[in-house]
Amino acid sequence: MRVLTFLAVLSLSAAPAFAAEEPSGCDKFKWPIERERAALTAPDRAKLASGSEQAGLPSSAITLGLVAPSEAKLPSPPERAPKDGTFAGFTSIKTAKAGLYTISLSTGAWVDVVQDGHFLKPVAFSGATDCDGIRKTMKYELSDKPLVLQVSGAKDNALSIAILPAQ
């Protein structure tokens, strides 16, 4: 009887993990990602070191170098604590034109957008595995204030980021 109870509990606890899996394939994103994917895979991406400052929103995708979380000196503690063995980094942007933007990543990582001292919540999120060049994209409503884009929990020491006006 205990074995049956254990198996029942085990199967119930596995169901949410299975349901939480993200879809696979480029056609599984919630909105078209061709523009973001092209930006993230363009050969002319600017390479930035963690902690770099940009005058304005980049006109094309960037590749951000990342370091161990203890070395990253993120301006704000990330909303999700990074796991051991992962990488983190940030870039500051002095000016932004207010509007709705997509922030897309080439690989999986946690993103924090901090503006006017507050963590912004994405308006929408979409992600899929097994899509070369893009892993997730989020939509944020940005104001015209400076912002900090923080990345943590990345498996690699660099990733590409595209910040583009939403279409």
Buried (B, 14 or more C-beta within 10 A) or exposed (E): EEEEEEEEEEEEEEEEEEEEEEBEEBEBBEEEBEBBBBBBBEEEBEEBEBBBEBEEBBEBBBBBBBBEBEEBEBEEEBEEEBEEEBBBBBBBBEEBEEEEBBBBBBBBBBBBBBBEEEEBEBEEEBBBEEBEBBBBBBBBBBEEBBBBBBBBBBEEBBBBBBBBEBE
